[in-house]
Amino acid sequence: MTGEATLKEVIARLGKAIDLLEDAVAARLERDQDYGEAEAEVQRMNADRARLAQELDASEARAERLEEANKEVSRRLVTAMETIRAVLDR
């Protein structure tokens, strides 16, 4: 009976080891899936960052154009006011 008991113990230990291995494989697969999802999210974030950077560049360029237009309008207004003053002073 000792041999039979030992065989049953070995089979039980083997079953536990297989269960532990299956749990480890399942955990690894879950981590791999999480990693894949995280990688996809990083790619989406990088695409968003690139798009936002382009939009920011376009907005900065527009702001510079508006600033230049504002300076030109201001210059023209000063010229017009000086011309009106000159006409009124005559």
N, CA and C of each residue as an Amber inpcrd file, in Angstrom:
protein
   270
   0.8070000  -1.1930000   0.0000000   0.0000000   0.0000000   0.0000000
   0.8520000   1.2600000   0.0000000   2.0670000   1.1640000   0.4250000
   2.9220000   2.3340000   0.4800000   3.1960000   2.8550000  -0.9160000
   3.4420000   1.9620000  -1.8470000   3.6800000   2.3540000  -3.2320000
   2.4500000   3.0050000  -3.8360000   1.2910000   2.4610000  -3.4990000
   0.0380000   3.0120000  -4.0220000  -0.2250000   4.3910000  -3.4250000
   0.0370000   4.5610000  -2.1390000  -0.1490000   5.8590000  -1.4850000
   0.8220000   6.8710000  -2.0780000   2.0380000   6.4610000  -2.3020000
   3.0370000   7.3640000  -2.8770000   2.6340000   7.7660000  -4.2810000
   2.1180000   6.8500000  -5.0780000   1.6700000   7.1430000  -6.4300000
   0.5150000   8.1460000  -6.3910000  -0.4150000   7.9430000  -5.4630000
  -1.5420000   8.8800000  -5.3380000  -1.0300000  10.2710000  -4.9460000
  -0.0420000  10.3160000  -4.0650000   0.5200000  11.6110000  -3.6530000
   1.2110000  12.2940000  -4.8280000   1.9500000  11.5160000  -5.5800000
   2.6480000  12.0690000  -6.7400000   1.6360000  12.5900000  -7.7610000
   0.5890000  11.8330000  -8.0010000  -0.4450000  12.2550000  -8.9550000
  -1.1340000  13.5220000  -8.4470000  -1.4030000  13.5810000  -7.1370000
  -2.0280000  14.7690000  -6.5560000  -1.1000000  15.9760000  -6.6930000
   0.1870000  15.8150000  -6.4240000   1.1650000  16.9000000  -6.5620000
   1.2780000  17.3480000  -8.0170000   1.2460000  16.3500000  -8.9080000
   1.2940000  16.6710000 -10.3290000   0.0530000  17.4660000 -10.7380000
  -1.1060000  17.0740000 -10.2340000  -2.3450000  17.8040000 -10.5300000
  -2.2750000  19.2380000 -10.0240000  -1.7420000  19.4120000  -8.7910000
  -1.5960000  20.7630000  -8.2440000  -0.6250000  21.5850000  -9.0700000
   0.4710000  20.9470000  -9.4890000   1.4660000  21.6510000 -10.3000000
   0.8690000  22.0790000 -11.6390000   0.0580000  21.2010000 -12.2310000
  -0.5980000  21.5310000 -13.5030000  -1.5660000  22.6850000 -13.2960000
  -2.3120000  22.6530000 -12.1890000  -3.2440000  23.7480000 -11.8870000
  -2.4900000  25.0700000 -11.7360000  -1.3640000  25.0310000 -11.0160000
  -0.5570000  26.2360000 -10.8430000  -0.0170000  26.7350000 -12.1810000
   0.4140000  25.7940000 -13.0250000   0.9150000  26.1590000 -14.3390000
  -0.1840000  26.7970000 -15.1880000  -1.3760000  26.2160000 -15.1500000
  -2.5030000  26.7830000 -15.8930000  -2.8320000  28.1840000 -15.3950000
  -2.7970000  28.3850000 -14.0820000  -3.0570000  29.7130000 -13.5200000
  -1.9950000  30.7160000 -13.9730000  -0.7300000  30.2560000 -13.9820000
   0.3540000  31.1370000 -14.4120000   0.2110000  31.5040000 -15.8850000
  -0.1550000  30.5320000 -16.7080000  -0.3470000  30.7930000 -18.1360000
  -1.5080000  31.7650000 -18.3330000  -2.6020000  31.5680000 -17.6110000
  -3.7520000  32.4650000 -17.7240000  -3.3770000  33.8840000 -17.3040000
  -2.6110000  34.0080000 -16.2180000  -2.1800000  35.3320000 -15.7590000
  -1.2720000  35.9870000 -16.7930000  -0.3900000  35.2000000 -17.3930000
   0.5190000  35.7360000 -18.4120000  -0.2570000  36.2100000 -19.6320000
  -1.2390000  35.4220000 -20.0570000  -2.0540000  35.8110000 -21.2060000
  -2.8190000  37.1040000 -20.9190000  -3.2990000  37.2280000 -19.7030000
  -4.0230000  38.4450000 -19.3190000  -3.0860000  39.6570000 -19.3180000
  -1.8670000  39.4730000 -18.7870000  -0.8880000  40.5640000 -18.8000000
  -0.5260000  40.9480000 -20.2340000  -0.3610000  39.9380000 -21.0880000
  -0.0440000  40.2210000 -22.4870000  -1.1680000  40.9940000 -23.1570000
  -2.3880000  40.6210000 -22.8650000  -3.5410000  41.3330000 -23.4270000
  -3.5690000  42.7700000 -22.9090000  -3.3250000  42.9480000 -21.6120000
  -3.2870000  44.2960000 -21.0390000  -2.1770000  45.1160000 -21.6840000
  -1.0280000  44.4810000 -21.9170000   0.0850000  45.1730000 -22.5590000
  -0.3020000  45.6110000 -23.9710000  -0.9730000  44.7310000 -24.6930000
  -1.4070000  45.0710000 -26.0480000  -2.3800000  46.2330000 -26.0410000
  -3.2940000  46.2360000 -25.0890000  -4.2490000  47.3320000 -24.9800000
  -3.5380000  48.6270000 -24.6120000  -2.5680000  48.5410000 -23.7100000
  -1.8080000  49.7340000 -23.3190000  -1.0090000  50.2680000 -24.5030000
  -0.4220000  49.3670000 -25.2730000   0.3500000  49.7750000 -26.4540000
  -0.5620000  50.4820000 -27.4560000  -1.7560000  49.9630000 -27.6660000
  -2.7140000  50.5950000 -28.5760000  -3.1000000  51.9800000 -28.0600000
  -3.2780000  52.1030000 -26.7620000  -3.6290000  53.4020000 -26.1660000
  -2.4860000  54.4000000 -26.3430000  -1.2540000  53.9440000 -26.1790000
  -0.0940000  54.8230000 -26.3790000  -0.0500000  55.2950000 -27.8330000
  -0.3350000  54.4180000 -28.7620000  -0.3450000  54.8070000 -30.1720000
  -1.4340000  55.8340000 -30.4460000  -2.6250000  55.6420000 -29.8480000
  -3.7100000  56.6190000 -30.0120000  -3.3010000  57.9670000 -29.4100000
  -2.6540000  57.9230000 -28.2540000  -2.2280000  59.1690000 -27.6110000
  -1.1660000  59.8840000 -28.4390000  -0.2560000  59.1270000 -29.0330000
   0.7700000  59.7340000 -29.8890000   0.1390000  60.3760000 -31.1230000
  -0.8550000  59.7130000 -31.6950000  -1.5500000  60.2820000 -32.8490000
  -2.2760000  61.5610000 -32.4450000  -2.9210000  61.5480000 -31.2840000
  -3.5920000  62.7530000 -30.7840000  -2.5890000  63.8690000 -30.5450000
  -1.4530000  63.5330000 -29.9660000  -0.4250000  64.5370000 -29.6930000
   0.0620000  65.1630000 -30.9920000   0.2800000  64.3430000 -31.9980000
   0.7420000  64.8580000 -33.2820000  -0.3120000  65.7820000 -33.9040000
  -1.5670000  65.3570000 -33.8230000  -2.6530000  66.1840000 -34.3670000
  -2.7400000  67.5050000 -33.6150000  -2.6590000  67.4500000 -32.2940000
  -2.7240000  68.6710000 -31.4890000  -1.5370000  69.5890000 -31.7620000
  -0.3790000  69.0100000 -31.9880000   0.8010000  69.8160000 -32.3060000
   0.6000000  70.5480000 -33.6360000   0.0260000  69.8710000 -34.6130000
  -0.2540000  70.5130000 -35.8980000  -1.2670000  71.6370000 -35.7260000
  -2.3130000  71.3740000 -34.9420000  -3.3210000  72.4040000 -34.7070000
  -2.7100000  73.6020000 -33.9800000  -1.8330000  73.3400000 -33.0210000
  -1.1740000  74.4180000 -32.2910000  -0.3020000  75.2420000 -33.2300000
   0.4530000  74.5690000 -34.0870000   1.2890000  75.2870000 -35.0520000
   0.4330000  76.1740000 -35.9590000  -0.6900000  75.6290000 -36.4230000
  -1.5810000  76.4020000 -37.2920000  -2.1610000  77.5990000 -36.5330000
  -2.5280000  77.3910000 -35.2860000  -3.0860000  78.4820000 -34.4810000
  -2.0490000  79.5640000 -34.2140000  -0.8220000  79.1420000 -33.9350000
   0.2450000  80.1260000 -33.7140000   0.5180000  80.9250000 -34.9870000
   0.5130000  80.2580000 -36.1270000   0.7240000  80.9640000 -37.3940000
  -0.4070000  81.9580000 -37.6450000  -1.6210000  81.5520000 -37.3590000
  -2.7820000  82.4490000 -37.5350000  -2.6760000  83.6340000 -36.5800000
  -2.2770000  83.3790000 -35.3380000  -2.1210000  84.4600000 -34.3640000
  -1.0670000  85.4540000 -34.8300000   0.0210000  84.9610000 -35.4050000
   1.0630000  85.8580000 -35.9260000   0.5280000  86.6950000 -37.0810000
  -0.2560000  86.0700000 -37.9850000  -0.8410000  86.8220000 -39.1040000
  -1.7970000  87.8890000 -38.5880000  -2.6010000  87.5270000 -37.5930000
  -3.5400000  88.5030000 -37.0230000  -2.7950000  89.6490000 -36.3400000
  -1.7140000  89.3260000 -35.6630000  -0.9210000  90.3680000 -35.0000000
  -0.3390000  91.3300000 -36.0330000   0.1710000  90.7850000 -37.1340000
   0.7100000  91.6380000 -38.1950000  -0.3910000  92.4900000 -38.8110000
  -1.5550000  91.8940000 -39.0330000  -2.6780000  92.6660000 -39.5870000
  -3.0930000  93.7680000 -38.6210000  -3.0940000  93.4550000 -37.3420000
  -3.4420000  94.4450000 -36.3260000  -2.4550000  95.6120000 -36.3480000
  -1.1640000  95.2990000 -36.4740000  -0.1500000  96.3550000 -36.5320000
  -0.3550000  97.2260000 -37.7690000  -0.6800000  96.5870000 -38.9010000
  -0.8990000  97.3320000 -40.1420000  -2.1270000  98.2310000 -40.0250000
  -3.1920000  97.7240000 -39.4450000  -4.4050000  98.5300000 -39.2540000
  -4.1040000  99.7000000 -38.3280000  -3.3840000  99.4400000 -37.2670000
  -3.0190000 100.5000000 -36.3250000  -2.1840000 101.5720000 -37.0240000
  -1.2160000 101.1340000 -37.8290000  -0.3850000 102.0810000 -38.5700000
  -1.2390000 102.9330000 -39.5110000  -2.1670000 102.3010000 -40.2100000
  -3.0320000 103.0360000 -41.1390000  -3.9450000 104.0110000 -40.4000000
  -4.4400000 103.6040000 -39.2350000  -5.2870000 104.5010000 -38.4530000
  -4.5130000 105.7360000 -37.9980000  -3.2750000 105.5230000 -37.5710000
  -2.4380000 106.6570000 -37.1570000  -2.2220000 107.5950000 -38.3400000
  -1.9310000 107.0340000 -39.5040000  -1.7280000 107.8490000 -40.7050000
  -2.9990000 108.6180000 -41.0450000  -4.1420000 107.9240000 -40.9700000
  -5.4190000 108.5840000 -41.2740000  -5.7000000 109.7030000 -40.2770000
  -5.4440000 109.4800000 -38.9900000  -5.6850000 110.5150000 -37.9790000
  -4.7700000 111.7130000 -38.2170000  -3.5320000 111.4600000 -38.5610000
  -2.6030000 112.5570000 -38.8310000  -3.0440000 113.3520000 -40.0530000
  -3.5330000 112.6410000 -41.0510000  -4.0270000 113.3160000 -42.2530000
  -5.2450000 114.1720000 -41.9220000  -6.1550000 113.6330000 -41.1300000
  -7.3600000 114.3900000 -40.7340000  -6.9610000 115.6090000 -39.9140000
  -6.0210000 115.4800000 -39.0000000  -5.5520000 116.6160000 -38.2020000
  -4.9450000 117.6850000 -39.0900000  -4.1660000 117.2210000 -40.0500000
  -3.5120000 118.1800000 -40.9640000  -4.5660000 118.9450000 -41.7570000
  -5.6020000 118.2680000 -42.2130000  -6.6640000 118.9100000 -42.9700000
  -7.4290000 119.8900000 -42.0670000  -7.7240000 119.4930000 -40.8490000
  -8.4800000 120.3430000 -39.9270000  -7.6530000 121.5550000 -39.4730000
  -6.3610000 121.4190000 -39.3950000  -5.5070000 122.5110000 -38.9620000
  -5.3570000 123.5890000 -40.0370000  -5.6800000 123.3260000 -41.2640000
  -5.5180000 124.3080000 -42.3420000  -6.5570000 125.3420000 -42.2920000
